[in-house]
Amino acid sequence: MKVICIFLAILAFILFFSVESYAEVVFYDSVCLKDEKIMLKAVTKGKIFSKGGQMVEFSVNGKSIGKSLSGGDGAAFKEFRAEKSGLHKVSVVSGKDKDSGFLLSLKKGAEIVFIDVEGSMFAPMSGKPAKDSQKVIKAIAKRFPVVYLQAGMLDIRTLKKLLKENEFTEAPLLPWTEGNVFEEADKKGLKIKFVIGGKTVIESAKEFKPKAFSFNEVEGAEEVKDWEEIGKKMRLVIK
């Protein structure tokens, strides 16, 4: 029994220091109005928990905008004002760790297409992109700003990796947060033009009256069989 206790104590000691020596930084994408001040956010993490007291440098479109120290919850913030509308690439560096993402700056009244990543962009249980999803989303992005939504089981970091590996059109990835993402967009004076995704995401956007598409039967949405059909229907609406 004594030997087991000693072994467990040594194991706990090793795990503790391996966690302490591991760190990463994660940038959180955002959407703002042109010329609006926004607080860019990154979180520094250990292997399991957030890790505060880490210096984070923020850069926008390749130019440093300064550094910030992460708090006890691991969050570091940096104020920024986007003087131009469009997609801005943001990178963060903390020690040897780095991450990147996007800030989408829009003019008030801009129309957005929200796409539920796990609810529409990948074939169920395969991790592979749904047929024609990349091609159609690329076409959509030429007409409207696109925002991806995290509304399933996978975390932001995993989804960002999947989107990049599968060469999806670059766009910010925001947490759905029970529909709060739509409320925030509406408060900024942005129009929720289209929503593509699953039942809960579409239902949470109903009050904003978007045109919605789903691959399953959902009240208030048009059921489609594939992405090619979405592309055709959206072109008709756009015309």
N, C-alpha and C positions, 0 to 999 in steps of 0.2 A: 504493500500500500504506500509506504514511504517513497519507494522508487517511482511509482506512478505519479505521486504528487510532485516530486522533483522534476520528472519529465514534463509534466503539464506546465510547471512554472517556467522551465527553460523555453518551451514552445511559445508560451504567452510573451515571454521576453523578446524572442526572435520576431514574432508577429508584430509586436508593438513597434519595434525599430524599423521593420520593413515598411510598415504603414507610414511612419514618420518620414522615411526617406523618399517615399513615393509622392509625387505631386503632379497635378495637371491644371491647366487653366481652360475654362470654357467660356466662349463669347455667346451672348444671347442676342439674336437678331431683333430688329425693331422697325416700325413704320412711323414716320413723322410727317408733319407739314413742312413745306419749303420755308426756310427762314425761321422755323420754330426751334427754340432751344430744347434739346433732349439730353437725357442722361444715359450715355452708353453704359452697358453693364457686362461685367465679366465675373466669373466666380472661380476662385482658386480652391482646389480640392486635394485631399490626401487620398489614400487608396480607398477609404470608406467614407470618411466625413469631410465636410468643408474645412478648409484650413486658412485661418486668418493671418494677418500680419505679413502678407506677401506683396511685393511691389509689382504692379502691372503697368506696362506701357501700351498705350492705345495709338493706333495709326489708322488713318482714313485715306484710301486711295494711294497708299504707299508713303504718306507723309505723317510723321509723328505729331500727335496733338497733346502729348504730355503723359505723365505717369500718375498713378494713384495707388494708395495702400489699401489692401483688402481688410475689411472689418472682421469682427469675431465670427460672423456667419459666412466668411469667405468672399463676400461681395465687394467688388471694386467698381467705382463709377467715375465717368469722365464726361463733363459737359461738352456738347458740340452743337453747332448750328449749321445745317445744310443750306448753303447758299444757292445750290442748283438742285432741280428736281431730277429724279432718276435713281438708279441703283448705285450705291456706294459700297465698295468693299472695305470692310473693317478687319484689322488684324490686331491680336493682343499677344504680348510676350511677358512671361513671368519666369525669370531665371532661364532654364534651358527649355521650358515648355512654351508652346504657342498654339494658337487656334485662330480661325478666321470665320467671317460670316458677312452678313449684309445689313445695311441700313437703306430702306426704301423711302425716299423723300418725294412727296406728292403735293400738287397744288390742291387747295380746297375744292371739293366738288368732283375730284377724280373718281372714276369708276374702277372697282377692284374685282378680280376673280379670285375667290378663295377655294383652295383645293385640299381636301382631306387626304393626306398621304396614305395612311394605312387603309382608309375606307374606299380608295379608288385607284391608286396608282400602281399597286403591286398585286400580282396574282395571289389568291388566298393560299396561305401555308407554304409558299414557295420561295419568297424573297426575290422573285424575278419581276421585272416591270410588266404591267399589263400590256397586251398587244397594242401598238400604235400610241401608247400614252406619251412617250417622249416627243414624238412627231407632232401630235395634236397640241400638247402643252406649249411647245415651241411656237406653233402658229398662233395660239391664244396670246402668248406674251408679246407678239408683235403688234397686237391691237389694244391690249389692256395690261396694266400692272398685275402681276400674279403674286399671291401670297400662299405659301404652303402652311398647312395646319397639322400640328401634332395632337392627335386626339385618341390614340390607341395605347398599346402596352409599351411600345418602344420609347426610349428616352431621346432627348434632343440630340445628344452626341451621336447615337447610333443612327438616327434618321438622317442627320447631316452627312454621315459617311455613306449611307446607302444612296442618297441623292447624287452625291459626287461620283461615286463608283459607277453608277448607271447613267451618268452623263445627262441628267435632267437639266432643263433650263435653270440658270441661276436665279434664285429668288429668296426672299427672307422666309425663314421657318419659324412660326410663332406657336406657342401653346394655345390650344383651343379654350382651355379653362372654363368649361361649362357654358360657353357662348359669350364670355366676357370680351373676347377678341372682337366680336361684332359690335358690341356696345361701345367699345373704345374707338373703333373706326367711325361709327356714327357720330360720336361726340366731336371728333375732329372735322366733321363735315364731309367725310368721304362716303361714296355711294357703294353699297354692296350689290354689284351688278349680277354676278353669278356665284353659285355655290355648288361644288361638285363633291360628293362624298356619301357618307353613311347616314343612317336614320337620325341619330342623336345630334349630329352636327347640323344637318339640314333643318331639323325641327327647332333648334336653338336660334336659327336665323330668320324664322318666319315673320316676325314683326317688322323686319326691314324690307320685306317683299322682294327678295331676289328671285331670279329665274334659277331653279335648282334642277340638277340632274343626279340620278342615282342608278346604280346597277341592280338595285332591289326595289321592290314596291314600297314607296314612302309617300305618305299623304303630303300634298303640296309640292311634290317633285315629279318630274317627268322621268319615267323609267326608260333606260337605254340598255342596249345589249353589249355595246363596246365603245371604245374611245372614238372610233371612226364615225359612229353615229353622233356622238357629242360634237365633233368637229363640224359635221354637216348642219346640225341644228343651230349651232352658234353662228355659223355663217349666215344662215337665214335670218336669225334675230338681228345680227349686226347690220344686214342690208336694210 
